[in-house]
Each structure stands twice: as structure tokens, then as C-alpha cells.
Amino acid sequence: MDQQSLDMITKLVGFDTVSRNSNLALIDYVRDYLAGLGVDSHLVRSPDGRKSNLFATVGPAVEEGIVLSGHTDVVPVDGQPWDTDPFVLTEKSGRLYGRGACDMKSFIAVGLARVPRMLQAGLKRPVHFALSYDEEIGCAGAPALIDRLVREIPKPSAVIVGEPSDMAPIMAHKGLAVAHTTVIGHEAHSSQTQRGVSAVMTAARLIAFLDDLMAENKANADPACPFVPPYSTIHVGLVKGGTAVNIISRECSFTWDVRVLPGDSVERIVNRFRRYCDELLPAMQAVAPEASITTEMRADAPPLASHGDDDTAQRIAMRLSGHTHCGVVPYATEGGQFQGRGFSVVICGPGSIDQAHRPNEYIEVSQVEACESFLDRMVADLAR
């Protein structure tokens, strides 16, 4: 690992870009760093102005370049038992510890650290940096960034999304949809259940229905499917409701996600759920006409589907990484959003997803070095 990469990883990890916070300090730093090298950046701000995407081009404004895509936000550290300060990069025993060291600031940092080499190499085809916000809360920031890339940069050969994949090319991943369901019931004394509509107990029935839907997906899974698990999953992660044990609850809400296989449909699952909600409503409203069930979709990032051996991005990543085939992963990325706008996309980045989102998140120094070699080969290719 060279000193330039280490210094840049240290700098980027030092910015607390947990998704609830602004990422502007990091974006401003990257913009100033690139400007100091003579590279112009373009910002694509969030509607409230608190966050921003950034894209920049190193090299000539011609087609067949490569986009290096990464998100600048990280997940929270609240309640996690860290042994070190999560926003101070700590190196020990061949590992770099810090929030975002693995997911996914090291990929961004190694790319940025190589900008001087890109400029010295005399690129014939460009490298485009595409840095986003709010990936960790449903890939919310990338669509506006991708809109600008479609309009403003010559069409590249490939988008490489540097999510942690142990530097192995990934050709497909599941999609992610996030939904928030709110049940409104009717309060009464818990000894008079006939006079109330329990929002909590209704929500429990809805959650059980979602679990049954996933069991149905599992039972119908294709054993040849390469994904683990080989079916679309459904998970309820947050539940909030009720006032006291002796009050029939008026309100209960829960947030759930769907990790959908390429070729499957989020709409299929959500529509089944909505039909079941409609079946429950008449009995609820017979007791309390104001009773309701509403579901709000909060995120919908499509899956990344493989286009087989004809996929340009996959061929590039296999050549640069030395791998002879591409894998699949169950997590979601912004890759499906890029693919949906006509880009050839592959996932390939340093670190293991097993270390992401955990306390004491780390990346192996050997993975940083593998990323350095990968990008050095990319620069050499683009300079030919």
C-alpha cells in the first residue's frame, strides 16, 4: 500500500458522513483536491442543499472511458462496541480500522490518490469519478447524479461500482425496496376488545403475512439460482406501536424491506401485501370507520442483472482483476440504477462485505494493495 492511498483513506474516514449528516465537508475536500490538480468537479446537490453528489473527469472528453462509482455516506456507529474511534483510521496487524474503511471509502480513496498518475499517463480515454450520497438509505442520491452523467459525459465503456467484493467482479445483485406501513386502529380498554381495533395486533398479522410470503418464495426457489439465499427475501426491521399493556393500541407502524432477485418483481410482493391489507380493512372499519392501513414506499433500487459474456464492464473487470468469471451478491448497490440508464456495470471493490456495517469495521491492507494494482492496470489500458 502506498503512502498516497493511506493518506487519502485516512482523510476520507475522518469525515463523519453517517447518512443522517451532511457529506458536504468531504465533497468540498474532494473538489478542492481535484482543483489543485487542475481537474474540474461538478456538484449535484440534494433538494435541501445539505448533501451533494460529485462527478469529475480526468482525461479527454471522449467516449469509452471508465466510471469509478462510490458512495460517500456510511452507516451509524450508535450502540456499537468499537475498540477505536470509528472516525480515526487505525492501522494494526495488517488491517485498517474505521467506519467506511471497507464500505466503501477505501475504493474512492485509492482512485483519488491515483489522479496524479492518471494525469501523468496521458490518458487517451477518460476516468470519470461519480461520488454519491445516501446510498445507505436506499440509493436515494444516485439517480440525480446519473441523470447528469447521461446528459454531460461521453458514453463510457463501463461503470465500476467499488462496493466491497474482495476485488472479485460481480455481475448481478438483488434489488432493494423499503416500505413503511402504518396501521390506525381504535383505542379502548383492553378488557373490552370488542370496542377497539388493535393496531399492534393487526400489524402482527401483516408481519406474519410477509413472513409467509417469504416462505412461499423459499418453497418455490430455483435450486440452480446462484444467489444465497436463492429467493427474494422479506424482512421487517423496525416496529413501533402501542401506549400501555391495558390500552388497545391506536397506532402501530413497521418498516420492512424486500431484497428481490433479478427477474422477480417488487410490485408482485407489494401488491400481494396490499391485497391482504384490503381483506382486513372491512372488519376493522366495521368497529371504527377511521381505521386504516397505509404503506409508503421509501426506496426502490433495482437489481443488477447479468448480460452474460457480451457485457463490456464484466470483461474489463475480469481482465483487470485476473479473475476468469463473475459472481453474484445478495446486497444492493447503485449498479442497478446505472444499468437502468443504459450503462454497462460491474461491481468490483476492495474489502469483504462481511466486515461492513459492523463494529470495528476494517479492510485488509492486502485488499487495498489489490485495488491499487487493479486501478494501475486500468490507467495503463486507458493510456494506450
PLY file of the C-alpha trace (Angstrom):
ply
format ascii 1.0
element vertex 384
property float x
property float y
property float z
element edge 383
property int vertex1
property int vertex2
end_header
0.00 0.00 0.00
1.49 3.32 -0.99
1.50 6.37 1.24
-0.80 8.36 -1.05
-3.54 5.75 -0.70
-3.12 5.53 3.07
-3.23 9.31 3.45
-6.41 9.57 1.37
-8.16 6.72 3.21
-7.23 8.38 6.49
-8.66 11.68 5.30
-11.95 10.28 3.99
-12.61 8.06 7.02
-12.08 11.16 9.17
-15.24 12.76 7.78
-18.33 11.70 9.77
-20.63 11.11 6.80
-23.22 8.94 8.54
-26.29 9.24 6.31
-28.21 11.44 8.75
-25.41 14.02 8.50
-24.25 16.26 5.68
-21.47 14.99 3.42
-20.54 18.47 2.19
-17.24 18.66 4.11
-16.00 15.54 2.34
-17.31 16.70 -1.05
-15.67 20.10 -0.62
-12.39 18.41 0.26
-12.51 16.20 -2.84
-13.42 19.17 -5.04
-10.53 21.22 -3.67
-8.11 18.29 -4.01
-9.06 17.77 -7.65
-8.96 21.51 -8.36
-5.42 21.59 -7.01
-4.54 19.07 -9.72
-6.34 21.06 -12.42
-9.43 18.84 -12.55
-12.87 20.45 -12.50
-15.68 18.94 -10.43
-19.44 19.22 -10.85
-21.80 19.10 -7.88
-25.34 17.70 -7.93
-26.90 18.85 -4.68
-29.75 17.27 -2.73
-33.07 19.12 -2.79
-32.43 20.60 0.68
-28.82 21.51 -0.15
-27.39 19.62 2.83
-25.71 16.95 0.72
-24.18 16.62 -2.70
-23.06 14.20 -5.36
-19.87 14.97 -7.26
-18.63 13.96 -10.67
-15.36 14.80 -12.37
-13.49 13.72 -15.49
-9.76 13.05 -15.67
-8.52 12.91 -19.26
-10.08 13.79 -22.60
-13.83 14.25 -23.08
-14.25 11.25 -25.36
-16.26 8.04 -25.30
-15.14 4.63 -23.97
-13.86 5.87 -20.64
-14.50 4.20 -17.28
-16.66 5.50 -14.44
-15.46 4.81 -10.89
-18.59 4.95 -8.74
-18.72 5.11 -4.95
-20.98 6.37 -2.19
-19.67 8.81 0.40
-22.14 8.06 3.20
-21.67 5.41 5.89
-23.94 3.64 8.36
-24.23 4.77 12.01
-21.96 3.62 14.82
-24.53 4.24 17.57
-24.59 1.49 20.19
-21.76 -0.47 18.58
-18.84 -1.54 20.81
-15.89 -0.07 18.91
-12.39 -0.58 20.27
-11.09 2.53 18.47
-12.51 5.86 17.35
-14.54 4.89 14.26
-13.69 8.17 12.53
-9.94 7.92 13.09
-8.28 5.39 10.79
-6.31 2.90 12.87
-3.77 0.50 11.34
-2.85 -2.67 13.17
-1.96 -6.25 12.25
-2.35 -5.66 8.52
-5.78 -4.10 8.79
-7.19 -0.58 8.58
-9.99 0.04 11.07
-12.62 2.77 10.76
-16.19 3.38 9.69
-16.24 3.30 5.92
-12.75 1.80 5.62
-14.38 -1.20 3.96
-17.74 0.20 2.82
-16.56 1.99 0.74
-14.19 4.89 1.24
-11.02 2.89 0.51
-12.09 2.37 -3.12
-12.81 6.07 -3.54
-9.55 6.99 -1.79
-7.34 4.73 -3.90
-8.93 6.14 -7.05
-8.42 9.73 -5.95
-4.85 9.01 -4.88
-4.15 7.86 -8.43
-5.28 11.07 -10.12
-1.70 12.42 -10.38
-0.67 9.19 -12.12
-3.67 9.46 -14.44
-2.61 12.97 -15.41
1.00 11.92 -15.94
-0.02 8.89 -18.02
-1.58 10.97 -20.78
-4.91 9.12 -20.88
-6.37 8.51 -24.33
-9.72 7.67 -22.74
-11.03 9.25 -19.53
-11.67 8.20 -15.97
-14.89 9.63 -14.57
-15.39 9.83 -10.81
-19.00 9.57 -9.62
-19.45 10.08 -5.85
-22.94 9.88 -4.38
-24.79 10.50 -1.14
-27.49 8.49 0.70
-26.68 5.09 -0.76
-27.05 3.57 2.69
-30.66 4.70 3.00
-31.92 3.25 -0.24
-29.66 4.57 -3.01
-31.52 7.87 -2.85
-28.80 10.22 -4.08
-27.56 8.44 -7.20
-30.49 8.97 -9.62
-29.89 12.73 -9.90
-26.18 12.10 -10.38
-26.82 9.52 -13.09
-29.17 11.93 -14.87
-26.33 14.43 -15.13
-23.84 11.80 -16.29
-26.19 10.69 -19.06
-26.50 14.27 -20.27
-22.98 15.57 -19.75
-20.28 12.94 -20.25
-19.42 11.00 -23.43
-20.74 7.46 -23.10
-18.25 5.33 -21.15
-17.44 1.69 -21.79
-18.07 0.67 -18.21
-19.17 1.71 -14.74
-17.21 0.05 -11.94
-19.04 0.31 -8.63
-16.40 -0.25 -5.96
-18.52 -1.93 -3.29
-16.59 -4.46 -1.20
-16.31 -7.67 -3.22
-12.78 -8.85 -2.31
-11.77 -7.37 -5.69
-13.76 -10.10 -7.45
-16.02 -8.94 -10.31
-19.74 -9.18 -9.54
-22.15 -9.42 -12.46
-25.51 -9.36 -10.64
-27.09 -8.43 -7.33
-30.51 -8.30 -5.75
-32.62 -5.16 -5.73
-33.77 -3.35 -2.60
-37.16 -1.85 -1.84
-38.01 -0.29 1.52
-41.61 0.20 2.69
-43.18 1.77 5.77
-46.63 0.56 6.85
-48.83 2.37 9.35
-51.91 0.81 10.95
-54.50 3.09 12.56
-56.89 1.31 14.91
-59.23 2.43 17.68
-58.41 2.77 21.38
-60.44 1.12 24.11
-59.89 -0.59 27.46
-58.13 -3.89 26.93
-60.94 -5.69 28.79
-63.35 -4.59 26.03
-61.69 -5.91 22.93
-64.98 -5.82 21.02
-64.98 -2.00 21.22
-61.48 -1.45 19.89
-59.32 -2.20 16.89
-55.80 -3.15 17.90
-53.24 -1.59 15.61
-50.48 -3.70 17.17
-52.29 -7.00 16.67
-53.27 -6.05 13.13
-49.65 -5.16 12.39
-48.64 -8.54 13.80
-50.94 -10.25 11.30
-49.44 -8.20 8.48
-45.90 -9.04 9.56
-46.79 -12.73 9.74
-48.24 -12.46 6.23
-44.93 -11.04 4.96
-43.10 -13.91 6.60
-45.46 -16.36 4.91
-44.78 -14.66 1.57
-41.05 -15.18 2.04
-41.66 -18.83 2.96
-43.58 -19.14 -0.30
-40.65 -17.63 -2.19
-38.32 -20.10 -0.49
-40.52 -23.08 -1.34
-40.57 -22.03 -5.00
-36.85 -21.25 -5.24
-34.90 -22.46 -8.24
-32.14 -24.75 -6.91
-29.91 -23.62 -9.78
-30.15 -19.96 -8.73
-26.62 -18.70 -7.89
-27.78 -16.31 -5.16
-27.59 -17.10 -1.44
-30.34 -17.36 -0.42
-31.78 -18.30 -3.85
-35.06 -16.41 -3.48
-36.40 -12.90 -2.84
-36.31 -12.13 0.87
-38.63 -10.01 3.02
-37.58 -8.62 6.38
-39.26 -6.39 8.99
-36.57 -4.44 10.80
-38.44 -1.82 12.83
-41.75 -1.96 14.74
-43.25 0.80 16.87
-46.69 0.87 18.44
-48.95 0.93 21.47
-49.20 3.03 24.61
-49.75 0.67 27.53
-50.48 -3.00 28.08
-54.10 -2.27 29.11
-54.91 0.05 26.17
-55.99 -1.34 22.84
-53.47 0.34 20.57
-54.49 3.07 18.18
-51.33 3.13 16.06
-48.56 0.79 15.04
-46.01 1.17 12.27
-43.31 -1.05 10.88
-40.59 -0.71 8.27
-39.71 -3.59 6.01
-37.53 -4.35 3.04
-37.59 -6.65 0.05
-34.38 -7.98 -1.49
-35.62 -9.05 -4.88
-33.91 -11.34 -7.38
-33.18 -10.11 -10.89
-36.22 -11.18 -12.87
-38.54 -11.07 -9.87
-40.73 -8.06 -9.13
-41.06 -5.85 -6.07
-44.52 -4.96 -7.35
-45.56 -8.62 -7.17
-44.78 -8.76 -3.46
-46.11 -5.31 -2.57
-49.35 -5.89 -4.49
-49.93 -9.20 -2.67
-49.40 -7.39 0.61
-51.78 -4.57 -0.33
-54.50 -7.07 -1.27
-54.18 -8.71 2.13
-54.48 -5.28 3.77
-57.69 -4.73 1.82
-59.04 -8.02 3.15
-58.51 -6.91 6.76
-59.98 -3.42 6.44
-63.74 -4.20 6.35
-63.73 -5.87 9.78
-61.60 -3.06 11.20
-63.82 -0.31 9.81
-66.99 -2.05 10.96
-65.83 -1.23 14.50
-64.07 2.08 13.74
-64.68 3.73 10.36
-61.47 5.74 10.73
-59.32 2.61 10.88
-56.79 2.38 8.07
-53.67 0.69 6.72
-51.29 2.72 4.59
-47.98 1.75 3.02
-45.41 4.24 1.79
-42.55 3.14 -0.47
-39.38 4.83 0.76
-36.74 3.38 -1.54
-36.58 1.22 -4.61
-33.17 0.35 -6.01
-33.42 -2.13 -8.88
-31.39 -5.31 -9.13
-28.32 -5.62 -11.33
-28.83 -8.27 -13.99
-26.08 -10.05 -15.89
-25.93 -9.73 -19.66
-23.57 -12.66 -19.95
-20.31 -12.79 -21.84
-21.28 -9.82 -24.01
-21.14 -7.43 -21.05
-18.28 -4.96 -21.60
-17.91 -3.98 -17.94
-17.61 -7.61 -16.88
-14.92 -8.32 -19.44
-12.95 -5.24 -18.37
-13.16 -6.13 -14.68
-12.14 -9.74 -15.26
-9.12 -8.65 -17.28
-8.02 -6.04 -14.74
-8.60 -8.28 -11.71
-7.26 -11.52 -13.20
-10.49 -13.39 -12.45
-11.93 -15.71 -15.06
-15.58 -15.45 -14.04
-18.01 -13.12 -12.29
-20.08 -13.84 -9.20
-23.33 -12.59 -7.67
-24.13 -10.98 -4.30
-27.34 -10.60 -2.27
-26.79 -6.97 -1.26
-27.98 -4.00 -3.32
-25.89 -1.22 -4.86
-26.35 1.74 -7.16
-25.31 -0.55 -10.01
-28.88 -1.37 -10.99
-29.66 2.34 -11.27
-26.73 2.85 -13.64
-27.72 -0.20 -15.67
-31.28 1.07 -15.94
-29.93 4.16 -17.73
-28.03 2.17 -20.32
-24.58 1.81 -18.73
-22.59 -1.41 -18.71
-21.98 -2.09 -15.00
-19.87 -4.36 -12.83
-19.30 -4.41 -9.06
-15.65 -4.71 -8.06
-14.06 -3.21 -4.97
-11.71 -3.91 -2.07
-12.74 -5.45 1.23
-15.28 -8.02 2.34
-18.97 -7.27 2.81
-18.67 -9.46 5.93
-16.89 -6.53 7.62
-19.32 -3.81 6.50
-21.79 -2.19 8.93
-20.19 -3.90 11.93
-18.35 -2.52 14.95
-14.60 -2.43 14.33
-15.15 -2.34 10.58
-11.88 -2.95 8.78
-10.25 -3.60 5.45
-7.21 -5.79 4.91
-4.16 -3.86 3.68
-3.77 -6.61 1.07
-7.17 -5.66 -0.34
-6.10 -2.03 -0.66
-3.00 -3.21 -2.49
-5.12 -5.35 -4.83
-7.24 -2.30 -5.59
-4.12 -0.26 -6.31
-2.92 -2.86 -8.79
-6.36 -3.06 -10.42
-6.53 0.70 -10.93
-2.93 0.92 -12.10
-3.73 -1.61 -14.82
-6.85 0.38 -15.70
-4.81 3.58 -16.09
-2.30 1.78 -18.29
-5.11 0.45 -20.51
-6.71 3.87 -20.88
-3.37 5.45 -21.78
-2.79 3.09 -24.73
0 1
1 2
2 3
3 4
4 5
5 6
6 7
7 8
8 9
9 10
10 11
11 12
12 13
13 14
14 15
15 16
16 17
17 18
18 19
19 20
20 21
21 22
22 23
23 24
24 25
25 26
26 27
27 28
28 29
29 30
30 31
31 32
32 33
33 34
34 35
35 36
36 37
37 38
38 39
39 40
40 41
41 42
42 43
43 44
44 45
45 46
46 47
47 48
48 49
49 50
50 51
51 52
52 53
53 54
54 55
55 56
56 57
57 58
58 59
59 60
60 61
61 62
62 63
63 64
64 65
65 66
66 67
67 68
68 69
69 70
70 71
71 72
72 73
73 74
74 75
75 76
76 77
77 78
78 79
79 80
80 81
81 82
82 83
83 84
84 85
85 86
86 87
87 88
88 89
89 90
90 91
91 92
92 93
93 94
94 95
95 96
96 97
97 98
98 99
99 100
100 101
101 102
102 103
103 104
104 105
105 106
106 107
107 108
108 109
109 110
110 111
111 112
112 113
113 114
114 115
115 116
116 117
117 118
118 119
119 120
120 121
121 122
122 123
123 124
124 125
125 126
126 127
127 128
128 129
129 130
130 131
131 132
132 133
133 134
134 135
135 136
136 137
137 138
138 139
139 140
140 141
141 142
142 143
143 144
144 145
145 146
146 147
147 148
148 149
149 150
150 151
151 152
152 153
153 154
154 155
155 156
156 157
157 158
158 159
159 160
160 161
161 162
162 163
163 164
164 165
165 166
166 167
167 168
168 169
169 170
170 171
171 172
172 173
173 174
174 175
175 176
176 177
177 178
178 179
179 180
180 181
181 182
182 183
183 184
184 185
185 186
186 187
187 188
188 189
189 190
190 191
191 192
192 193
193 194
194 195
195 196
196 197
197 198
198 199
199 200
200 201
201 202
202 203
203 204
204 205
205 206
206 207
207 208
208 209
209 210
210 211
211 212
212 213
213 214
214 215
215 216
216 217
217 218
218 219
219 220
220 221
221 222
222 223
223 224
224 225
225 226
226 227
227 228
228 229
229 230
230 231
231 232
232 233
233 234
234 235
235 236
236 237
237 238
238 239
239 240
240 241
241 242
242 243
243 244
244 245
245 246
246 247
247 248
248 249
249 250
250 251
251 252
252 253
253 254
254 255
255 256
256 257
257 258
258 259
259 260
260 261
261 262
262 263
263 264
264 265
265 266
266 267
267 268
268 269
269 270
270 271
271 272
272 273
273 274
274 275
275 276
276 277
277 278
278 279
279 280
280 281
281 282
282 283
283 284
284 285
285 286
286 287
287 288
288 289
289 290
290 291
291 292
292 293
293 294
294 295
295 296
296 297
297 298
298 299
299 300
300 301
301 302
302 303
303 304
304 305
305 306
306 307
307 308
308 309
309 310
310 311
311 312
312 313
313 314
314 315
315 316
316 317
317 318
318 319
319 320
320 321
321 322
322 323
323 324
324 325
325 326
326 327
327 328
328 329
329 330
330 331
331 332
332 333
333 334
334 335
335 336
336 337
337 338
338 339
339 340
340 341
341 342
342 343
343 344
344 345
345 346
346 347
347 348
348 349
349 350
350 351
351 352
352 353
353 354
354 355
355 356
356 357
357 358
358 359
359 360
360 361
361 362
362 363
363 364
364 365
365 366
366 367
367 368
368 369
369 370
370 371
371 372
372 373
373 374
374 375
375 376
376 377
377 378
378 379
379 380
380 381
381 382
382 383
